[in-house]
Amino acid sequence: MLGTSPQDLFGSPGSFTRGTVDDLSGLLNAAATSTSPIVYGTGNTAYTGTEATLKAAGYRVAPRTLTISTAAHTGSYKTGAGNKVTATGTVAGVTTSEDFLLTAANGGETIRGAVAFDDPTLCVVSFPGQNDALGQFRIGVGDIVAIGSVFRSVKGHAAGVIVAQGDDNAIDAIQVAAHAIEPVAVRRIKAAAVGGNTTNVGVTVYA
């Protein structure tokens, strides 16, 4: 398998710059809270973030985990299990939901999901009514996840570090030279810091 020439898995959109490997506004940026429930990802609440813009331009979208972020504002947010935010999409074609629980009534937090949805731009995210309309939500994208099994190579756009989960499920900080294709089997590119290491370069993944 590694004897063949690697193919950029997503064409141009297979290349994720450092800014969008962990893009907290990848789907939605700075949407005001509401005292009534609201659903994003459908109709007049469609996504406008970078990931959605790429999809609209014809790029393929990688399976990604989601993030929910809140802007700091005193007392704006409802917390706890009775006020969960729910994302619904597909995983390997099967409808799947994931709950996000807010813990900070004053905001200023980011909650990272664990589920890698097939196409994050097709996820529907439901928010319960909040305490006022003075806070803000963002919906973002996190880890980049292999379709089916593993990416068989990765490339850094500069010299640096790519934090990845390998085919043995261990998480490693891979030191990469600029523009060198590294023939390593990777299940997941980690968006957030792990063990003090953070992906600090743009990334291209290969099938």
C-alpha positions in Angstrom: 0.0 0.0 0.0 2.8 2.4 0.9 4.5 1.6 -2.4 2.0 3.6 -4.4 2.0 7.3 -4.7 -0.1 9.0 -2.0 -3.2 10.9 -3.1 -4.4 14.0 -1.3 -7.5 12.6 0.3 -9.7 15.6 -0.3 -8.0 17.3 -3.2 -7.5 21.0 -2.3 -9.7 20.7 0.8 -7.6 17.9 2.1 -5.2 20.7 3.1 -6.0 22.2 6.5 -4.1 25.3 7.5 -3.1 25.8 11.1 -6.0 28.2 11.6 -8.6 25.6 10.5 -7.2 22.5 12.1 -8.9 23.8 15.2 -11.5 26.2 14.0 -13.9 27.2 16.7 -16.0 29.2 14.2 -15.8 26.6 11.4 -19.6 26.3 11.2 -21.0 29.3 13.0 -19.5 32.5 14.4 -20.9 34.7 17.1 -24.6 33.8 17.1 -26.5 35.6 19.8 -28.2 33.5 22.5 -31.9 33.4 22.6 -34.4 32.8 25.5 -36.2 30.4 23.1 -34.8 27.2 21.7 -33.0 27.6 18.4 -31.7 25.1 15.8 -28.7 25.8 13.6 -27.8 24.0 10.3 -31.1 24.2 8.6 -33.3 26.8 6.8 -32.6 30.4 7.8 -30.1 29.3 10.4 -27.7 27.7 7.9 -24.0 27.7 8.6 -21.7 30.5 7.4 -18.3 29.5 8.8 -15.2 28.4 6.8 -16.1 24.7 6.6 -19.5 25.6 5.2 -18.0 28.0 2.8 -15.6 25.4 1.4 -18.4 22.9 1.0 -20.5 25.5 -0.9 -17.5 26.1 -3.2 -17.5 22.4 -4.1 -14.7 21.1 -1.8 -15.0 17.8 -0.1 -15.3 18.0 3.7 -13.5 15.7 6.1 -15.1 13.9 9.0 -14.6 16.1 12.0 -15.5 16.4 15.6 -17.5 19.4 16.7 -16.9 22.2 19.3 -19.4 24.4 21.1 -18.0 27.7 22.5 -19.6 30.4 24.5 -18.6 34.1 24.8 -18.1 35.5 28.3 -21.2 37.2 29.6 -22.4 37.2 33.2 -25.3 34.8 33.8 -26.3 34.4 30.1 -26.1 30.6 29.9 -28.1 27.7 31.3 -26.0 24.8 32.5 -26.5 21.2 33.5 -28.0 18.0 32.0 -31.5 19.6 31.6 -30.0 22.2 29.2 -27.9 20.2 26.9 -26.9 21.3 23.4 -27.4 18.4 21.0 -25.7 17.8 17.6 -27.2 15.3 15.2 -25.6 14.1 12.0 -24.3 10.8 10.5 -21.4 8.5 11.4 -20.7 6.0 8.7 -24.1 6.8 7.3 -25.9 6.1 10.6 -27.8 8.9 12.3 -26.0 9.8 15.5 -26.4 12.4 18.2 -24.0 13.9 20.7 -24.8 16.0 23.7 -22.7 19.0 24.9 -23.2 20.2 28.5 -22.5 23.8 29.4 -20.8 24.2 32.8 -20.2 27.9 33.0 -23.2 30.2 33.4 -20.9 33.1 32.7 -19.6 31.6 29.4 -16.0 31.7 28.2 -15.8 27.9 27.7 -15.2 25.5 24.8 -16.7 22.0 24.9 -15.1 19.5 22.5 -17.0 16.6 21.1 -15.8 13.1 20.7 -18.0 12.0 17.8 -16.5 12.4 14.3 -19.4 13.2 12.0 -19.2 12.2 8.3 -19.9 15.8 7.2 -20.0 18.4 9.9 -21.7 20.9 7.6 -24.8 18.6 7.5 -25.1 18.4 11.3 -28.1 20.0 13.0 -27.3 21.6 16.4 -30.1 22.4 18.8 -29.7 24.9 21.6 -32.2 25.2 24.5 -33.4 28.7 25.5 -30.8 30.6 27.5 -31.2 33.2 30.3 -31.0 36.2 28.0 -30.0 37.3 24.5 -26.7 38.8 25.5 -24.4 35.8 25.2 -22.9 34.3 22.0 -22.5 30.8 20.7 -19.9 29.5 18.2 -20.0 26.1 16.5 -16.7 24.8 15.3 -14.8 21.8 14.0 -12.0 20.0 15.8 -10.2 16.7 15.1 -9.7 15.6 11.4 -10.6 11.9 11.3 -9.8 9.2 8.7 -12.6 7.8 6.6 -13.1 4.1 7.2 -9.7 3.3 8.7 -6.5 5.5 8.5 -4.7 8.2 6.6 -1.6 6.5 5.3 0.6 9.7 5.0 0.6 13.2 6.3 2.5 16.3 5.3 3.3 19.4 7.3 3.2 22.7 5.4 6.2 23.9 7.4 8.6 22.3 9.9 6.8 21.6 13.1 4.6 19.2 15.0 1.5 17.2 14.1 -0.3 15.6 17.0 -1.9 12.4 15.8 -3.6 9.2 16.9 -2.0 6.3 15.2 -3.4 3.0 13.9 -2.5 1.6 17.3 -4.6 4.3 19.0 -1.6 5.8 20.7 -1.3 9.6 20.5 2.1 10.9 19.3 3.7 14.2 18.4 5.1 13.7 14.9 8.0 16.0 14.1 7.7 16.9 10.4 10.0 18.7 8.0 8.6 21.3 5.7 6.6 19.8 2.9 7.9 16.3 3.5 5.3 13.5 3.2 5.6 11.3 6.3 4.5 7.6 5.6 2.8 7.1 8.9 -0.6 5.5 9.5 -2.8 8.0 11.3 -6.5 7.7 12.4 -6.9 11.2 13.7 -5.2 14.6 13.6 -5.8 16.1 17.0 -7.0 19.7 17.1 -6.4 20.5 20.8 -3.2 20.2 22.8 -2.4 16.7 24.1 0.3 16.1 26.6 1.7 19.6 26.2 1.9 19.2 22.4 -0.2 21.0 19.8 -0.4 20.7 16.0 1.4 23.9 15.0 1.6 23.6 11.2 -0.8 23.3 8.3 -1.7 19.7 7.5 -2.4 17.7 4.3 -3.7 14.2 4.8 -3.4 11.4 2.2 -5.4 8.3 1.4 
